[in-house]
Amino acid sequence: MLRSNDAAPIRLIAEQGGALCTIVRIDESFSRRVGAQLAIAPDGTMVGSLADGCLESELARQAQTAAASGGPVLLRYGAGSPFMDFRLPCGAGIDVLVDPSPCVEQARETVARLDRRIPAQWLLPPQAAPHARGISFLPALSLLTFGAGPEQDRLILLARSAGIDARMVQPGPGGLSLGRPPMDMPVDHWTAIVLLFHDHEWERALLPWALGADAFFIGAIGGRLTRERRIAMLQRAGIDVGRIARLRAPVGLIPHTRDPNTMALSILADVVGRYDALIDEASDQRDADNNAASLSTSVL
């Protein structure tokens, strides 16, 4: 099972129809992952990216040819390709499935599931075999931040500029109250929670709530001494070791950051990296489930 975190091409198919191109195999190093897609609307609008503009234009032409011939085709580009006049500069070889008329209803169902924050599976035509049977999609990353100050402002700005749904919760009327956990705050398994308080008294009610939520990532700022005090506070509150271990603190990939911009970049990279790992984990689990089902069927 392939995997992807970019459902924008499927959304275009759901809304307008068109052609869908999917990378189903990569030999050597390439700038995209297996499962990357490009949608081409009837008016020529393209959503998604498989390489540089040259490959996208070539695939648009191939989609028209496939539509005329009546079905999906599997094409090879780069190393081992019959298209001698079209080379990939990185030296890789890729197999691209070009489907001139993907199922619009399947696209709508996929989009509807993702909008309800439910994982979805996009089934590929049999021409993609033996490389792939489908693509696993996860709901989009959602970022929920609690704090007050420039670090939170920069993180929200950076996340939204990357197309991430980012929410900001601050102390005050309609926001946080000291000593009380948040109320009516939707959190699912594709939500990252980040605490950005310099006054860690705010964490007394927030952290137990966050560690009991279904979020895939829970992080908080602060140095070594803050971490030790935080763990002691959670232990006194009766939080078990397993839940405390879910907390990533200090959060971020760059140690000892001292300015809001660098801290925001460090934190966002940490969050996105963990979310990207979720995509691989979901794909591996789907493969394991499919293999188990196939084995069970063969035994019966």
VEXGUMAR-576318 format. One record per residue (C-alpha): residue number from 1; x negated, y, z negated; residue in one letter. Coordinates in pm, whole numbers, plus 50000, padded with zeros to 5 digits. Example, Ala and Ser with C-alpha at 12.3 -4.5 7.8 and 13.67 -1.06 7.14 Angstrom:
# residues 2
<1, <48770, 49550, 49220>, 'A'>
<2, <48633, 49894, 49286>, 'S'>
This chain:
# residues 300
<1, <50000, 50000, 50000>, 'M'>
<2, <49864, 50339, 50098>, 'L'>
<3, <49910, 50642, 49875>, 'R'>
<4, <49963, 51013, 49911>, 'S'>
<5, <50042, 51320, 49706>, 'N'>
<6, <50150, 51529, 50006>, 'D'>
<7, <50512, 51475, 50105>, 'A'>
<8, <50533, 51792, 50318>, 'A'>
<9, <50518, 51597, 50649>, 'P'>
<10, <50802, 51369, 50533>, 'I'>
<11, <51004, 51677, 50437>, 'R'>
<12, <50966, 51815, 50787>, 'L'>
<13, <51093, 51488, 50935>, 'I'>
<14, <51388, 51493, 50693>, 'A'>
<15, <51480, 51846, 50798>, 'E'>
<16, <51402, 51850, 51171>, 'Q'>
<17, <51306, 51504, 51290>, 'G'>
<18, <51004, 51475, 51518>, 'G'>
<19, <50694, 51255, 51530>, 'A'>
<20, <50487, 51126, 51239>, 'L'>
<21, <50117, 51036, 51252>, 'C'>
<22, <49959, 50838, 50967>, 'T'>
<23, <49598, 50739, 50904>, 'I'>
<24, <49614, 50368, 50821>, 'V'>
<25, <49244, 50281, 50828>, 'R'>
<26, <48913, 50461, 50785>, 'I'>
<27, <48569, 50317, 50858>, 'D'>
<28, <48277, 50505, 50701>, 'E'>
<29, <48320, 50845, 50537>, 'S'>
<30, <48598, 51079, 50646>, 'F'>
<31, <48744, 51409, 50527>, 'S'>
<32, <49094, 51268, 50464>, 'R'>
<33, <49223, 50970, 50270>, 'R'>
<34, <49401, 50668, 50411>, 'V'>
<35, <49771, 50755, 50404>, 'G'>
<36, <49727, 51117, 50514>, 'A'>
<37, <50004, 51226, 50750>, 'Q'>
<38, <50083, 51482, 51017>, 'L'>
<39, <50440, 51563, 51121>, 'A'>
<40, <50516, 51724, 51456>, 'I'>
<41, <50859, 51889, 51487>, 'A'>
<42, <51050, 51897, 51817>, 'P'>
<43, <50952, 52263, 51862>, 'D'>
<44, <50582, 52178, 51819>, 'G'>
<45, <50550, 52293, 51458>, 'T'>
<46, <50293, 52083, 51270>, 'M'>
<47, <50284, 52010, 50898>, 'V'>
<48, <49997, 51819, 50743>, 'G'>
<49, <49635, 51772, 50840>, 'S'>
<50, <49437, 51471, 50959>, 'L'>
<51, <49111, 51636, 51062>, 'A'>
<52, <49039, 51953, 51256>, 'D'>
<53, <49270, 52121, 51503>, 'G'>
<54, <49140, 51920, 51797>, 'C'>
<55, <49265, 51587, 51661>, 'L'>
<56, <49605, 51731, 51574>, 'E'>
<57, <49649, 51863, 51928>, 'S'>
<58, <49544, 51527, 52070>, 'E'>
<59, <49796, 51345, 51849>, 'L'>
<60, <50074, 51579, 51958>, 'A'>
<61, <50006, 51475, 52317>, 'R'>
<62, <49995, 51108, 52218>, 'Q'>
<63, <50329, 51145, 52036>, 'A'>
<64, <50489, 51268, 52359>, 'Q'>
<65, <50343, 50971, 52546>, 'T'>
<66, <50467, 50729, 52278>, 'A'>
<67, <50815, 50882, 52295>, 'A'>
<68, <50822, 50823, 52670>, 'A'>
<69, <50705, 50462, 52629>, 'S'>
<70, <50963, 50394, 52359>, 'G'>
<71, <50786, 50312, 52035>, 'G'>
<72, <50506, 50355, 51780>, 'P'>
<73, <50145, 50302, 51883>, 'V'>
<74, <49826, 50240, 51687>, 'L'>
<75, <49535, 50448, 51816>, 'L'>
<76, <49165, 50441, 51735>, 'R'>
<77, <48956, 50757, 51715>, 'Y'>
<78, <48585, 50802, 51653>, 'G'>
<79, <48358, 50497, 51624>, 'A'>
<80, <48496, 50209, 51830>, 'G'>
<81, <48753, 50423, 52011>, 'S'>
<82, <48838, 50376, 52379>, 'P'>
<83, <48875, 50754, 52403>, 'F'>
<84, <48515, 50823, 52502>, 'M'>
<85, <48573, 51196, 52545>, 'D'>
<86, <48704, 51240, 52190>, 'F'>
<87, <48458, 51197, 51903>, 'R'>
<88, <48477, 51264, 51532>, 'L'>
<89, <48175, 51472, 51425>, 'P'>
<90, <48133, 51281, 51097>, 'C'>
<91, <48068, 50954, 51282>, 'G'>
<92, <48365, 50777, 51122>, 'A'>
<93, <48627, 50565, 51291>, 'G'>
<94, <48996, 50598, 51205>, 'I'>
<95, <49315, 50418, 51305>, 'D'>
<96, <49619, 50642, 51338>, 'V'>
<97, <49975, 50516, 51367>, 'L'>
<98, <50176, 50748, 51592>, 'V'>
<99, <50550, 50707, 51541>, 'D'>
<100, <50744, 50923, 51790>, 'P'>
<101, <51078, 50877, 51614>, 'S'>
<102, <51049, 50794, 51242>, 'P'>
<103, <51370, 50723, 51055>, 'C'>
<104, <51520, 51057, 50949>, 'V'>
<105, <51748, 50886, 50697>, 'E'>
<106, <51451, 50716, 50530>, 'Q'>
<107, <51277, 51054, 50517>, 'A'>
<108, <51579, 51212, 50349>, 'R'>
<109, <51600, 50932, 50094>, 'E'>
<110, <51228, 50968, 50020>, 'T'>
<111, <51258, 51343, 49970>, 'V'>
<112, <51569, 51302, 49753>, 'A'>
<113, <51387, 51060, 49521>, 'R'>
<114, <51085, 51289, 49489>, 'L'>
<115, <51309, 51587, 49418>, 'D'>
<116, <51465, 51383, 49134>, 'R'>
<117, <51110, 51319, 49006>, 'R'>
<118, <51123, 50950, 49100>, 'I'>
<119, <50836, 50775, 49285>, 'P'>
<120, <50917, 50682, 49643>, 'A'>
<121, <50791, 50440, 49905>, 'Q'>
<122, <50772, 50518, 50276>, 'W'>
<123, <50783, 50203, 50491>, 'L'>
<124, <50566, 50206, 50803>, 'L'>
<125, <50656, 50038, 51133>, 'P'>
<126, <50511, 49687, 51186>, 'P'>
<127, <50255, 49832, 51428>, 'Q'>
<128, <50063, 49953, 51120>, 'A'>
<129, <49992, 49595, 51012>, 'A'>
<130, <49761, 49447, 50902>, 'P'>
<131, <49625, 49772, 50762>, 'H'>
<132, <49930, 49888, 50568>, 'A'>
<133, <50297, 49826, 50498>, 'R'>
<134, <50386, 50162, 50352>, 'G'>
<135, <50289, 50467, 50152>, 'I'>
<136, <50353, 50528, 49783>, 'S'>
<137, <50449, 50884, 49693>, 'F'>
<138, <50451, 51028, 49343>, 'L'>
<139, <50652, 51329, 49230>, 'P'>
<140, <50452, 51650, 49256>, 'A'>
<141, <50226, 51759, 48974>, 'L'>
<142, <50392, 51989, 48722>, 'S'>
<143, <50187, 52200, 48481>, 'L'>
<144, <50331, 52316, 48148>, 'L'>
<145, <50118, 52564, 47953>, 'T'>
<146, <50154, 52703, 47602>, 'F'>
<147, <49948, 52997, 47485>, 'G'>
<148, <49893, 53370, 47489>, 'A'>
<149, <49614, 53557, 47660>, 'G'>
<150, <49416, 53588, 47983>, 'P'>
<151, <49321, 53219, 47999>, 'E'>
<152, <49685, 53121, 48038>, 'Q'>
<153, <49748, 53401, 48288>, 'D'>
<154, <49455, 53293, 48506>, 'R'>
<155, <49547, 52925, 48488>, 'L'>
<156, <49906, 52991, 48595>, 'I'>
<157, <49792, 53217, 48880>, 'L'>
<158, <49536, 52964, 49005>, 'L'>
<159, <49777, 52671, 48983>, 'A'>
<160, <50056, 52850, 49168>, 'R'>
<161, <49815, 52962, 49440>, 'S'>
<162, <49743, 52591, 49494>, 'A'>
<163, <50115, 52517, 49532>, 'G'>
<164, <50154, 52359, 49187>, 'I'>
<165, <50471, 52407, 48985>, 'D'>
<166, <50332, 52585, 48679>, 'A'>
<167, <50531, 52698, 48375>, 'R'>
<168, <50418, 52944, 48109>, 'M'>
<169, <50556, 52937, 47753>, 'V'>
<170, <50446, 53204, 47505>, 'Q'>
<171, <50534, 53308, 47150>, 'P'>
<172, <50824, 53548, 47116>, 'G'>
<173, <51198, 53577, 47174>, 'P'>
<174, <51316, 53303, 47405>, 'G'>
<175, <50978, 53132, 47375>, 'G'>
<176, <50785, 52964, 47095>, 'L'>
<177, <50852, 52999, 46725>, 'S'>
<178, <50572, 52923, 46481>, 'L'>
<179, <50620, 52588, 46312>, 'G'>
<180, <50887, 52464, 46554>, 'R'>
<181, <50847, 52231, 46851>, 'P'>
<182, <50981, 52349, 47187>, 'P'>
<183, <51347, 52286, 47260>, 'M'>
<184, <51497, 52168, 47591>, 'D'>
<185, <51158, 52151, 47761>, 'M'>
<186, <51168, 51890, 48043>, 'P'>
<187, <50855, 51675, 48059>, 'V'>
<188, <50803, 51362, 48267>, 'D'>
<189, <50514, 51131, 48351>, 'H'>
<190, <50389, 51367, 48623>, 'W'>
<191, <50366, 51666, 48391>, 'T'>
<192, <50041, 51797, 48243>, 'A'>
<193, <50061, 51987, 47913>, 'I'>
<194, <49784, 52233, 47827>, 'V'>
<195, <49757, 52433, 47502>, 'L'>
<196, <49559, 52757, 47524>, 'L'>
<197, <49584, 52904, 47175>, 'F'>
<198, <49292, 53064, 46995>, 'H'>
<199, <49512, 53073, 46685>, 'D'>
<200, <49539, 52698, 46637>, 'H'>
<201, <49812, 52732, 46377>, 'E'>
<202, <50050, 52722, 46673>, 'W'>
<203, <49937, 52365, 46742>, 'E'>
<204, <50079, 52222, 46419>, 'R'>
<205, <50425, 52175, 46569>, 'A'>
<206, <50324, 52172, 46935>, 'L'>
<207, <50068, 51892, 46936>, 'L'>
<208, <50281, 51622, 46767>, 'P'>
<209, <50559, 51708, 47012>, 'W'>
<210, <50324, 51694, 47313>, 'A'>
<211, <50166, 51365, 47203>, 'L'>
<212, <50512, 51213, 47180>, 'G'>
<213, <50609, 51328, 47528>, 'A'>
<214, <50569, 51129, 47850>, 'D'>
<215, <50313, 51370, 48000>, 'A'>
<216, <50022, 51204, 48181>, 'F'>
<217, <49778, 51469, 48057>, 'F'>
<218, <49760, 51661, 47728>, 'I'>
<219, <49476, 51907, 47679>, 'G'>
<220, <49377, 52185, 47442>, 'A'>
<221, <49098, 52441, 47429>, 'I'>
<222, <48846, 52470, 47148>, 'G'>
<223, <48498, 52355, 47050>, 'G'>
<224, <48364, 52064, 46845>, 'R'>
<225, <48461, 52206, 46505>, 'L'>
<226, <48811, 52287, 46627>, 'T'>
<227, <48843, 51933, 46759>, 'R'>
<228, <48749, 51784, 46422>, 'E'>
<229, <48996, 52006, 46238>, 'R'>
<230, <49266, 51928, 46492>, 'R'>
<231, <49223, 51552, 46454>, 'I'>
<232, <49234, 51583, 46075>, 'A'>
<233, <49553, 51787, 46099>, 'M'>
<234, <49717, 51526, 46323>, 'L'>
<235, <49614, 51243, 46092>, 'Q'>
<236, <49765, 51424, 45794>, 'R'>
<237, <50083, 51462, 45997>, 'A'>
<238, <50099, 51084, 46036>, 'G'>
<239, <50012, 51070, 46407>, 'I'>
<240, <49862, 50731, 46488>, 'D'>
<241, <49518, 50688, 46643>, 'V'>
<242, <49654, 50573, 46979>, 'G'>
<243, <49856, 50890, 47027>, 'R'>
<244, <49572, 51114, 46909>, 'I'>
<245, <49346, 50948, 47168>, 'A'>
<246, <49572, 51084, 47442>, 'R'>
<247, <49454, 51437, 47365>, 'L'>
<248, <49179, 51575, 47587>, 'R'>
<249, <48997, 51839, 47386>, 'A'>
<250, <48811, 52041, 47474>, 'P'>
<251, <48999, 52040, 47802>, 'V'>
<252, <48817, 52115, 48128>, 'G'>
<253, <48530, 51982, 48336>, 'L'>
<254, <48287, 52269, 48273>, 'I'>
<255, <48152, 52267, 47917>, 'P'>
<256, <48120, 52580, 47703>, 'H'>
<257, <48303, 52817, 47938>, 'T'>
<258, <48324, 53173, 47811>, 'R'>
<259, <48537, 53363, 48061>, 'D'>
<260, <48906, 53318, 48155>, 'P'>
<261, <48850, 53264, 48528>, 'N'>
<262, <48594, 52986, 48483>, 'T'>
<263, <48803, 52825, 48211>, 'M'>
<264, <49112, 52824, 48432>, 'A'>
<265, <48918, 52665, 48719>, 'L'>
<266, <48765, 52408, 48484>, 'S'>
<267, <49102, 52313, 48334>, 'I'>
<268, <49285, 52293, 48666>, 'L'>
<269, <49014, 52070, 48815>, 'A'>
<270, <49046, 51841, 48512>, 'D'>
<271, <49424, 51819, 48548>, 'V'>
<272, <49426, 51768, 48926>, 'V'>
<273, <49154, 51503, 48905>, 'G'>
<274, <49360, 51300, 48658>, 'R'>
<275, <49673, 51339, 48867>, 'Y'>
<276, <49482, 51219, 49174>, 'D'>
<277, <49382, 50909, 48978>, 'A'>
<278, <49751, 50845, 48905>, 'L'>
<279, <49811, 50817, 49280>, 'I'>
<280, <49552, 50540, 49311>, 'D'>
<281, <49687, 50363, 49002>, 'E'>
<282, <50041, 50370, 49140>, 'A'>
<283, <49923, 50228, 49471>, 'S'>
<284, <49725, 49949, 49302>, 'D'>
<285, <50027, 49857, 49087>, 'Q'>
<286, <50253, 49850, 49394>, 'R'>
<287, <50007, 49618, 49570>, 'D'>
<288, <49995, 49389, 49266>, 'A'>
<289, <50375, 49377, 49248>, 'D'>
<290, <50404, 49301, 49620>, 'N'>
<291, <50140, 49027, 49599>, 'N'>
<292, <50315, 48871, 49301>, 'A'>
<293, <50648, 48879, 49484>, 'A'>
<294, <50491, 48719, 49792>, 'S'>
<295, <50332, 48446, 49579>, 'L'>
<296, <50662, 48378, 49403>, 'S'>
<297, <50844, 48351, 49736>, 'T'>
<298, <50584, 48114, 49878>, 'S'>
<299, <50605, 47891, 49570>, 'V'>
<300, <50984, 47875, 49595>, 'L'>
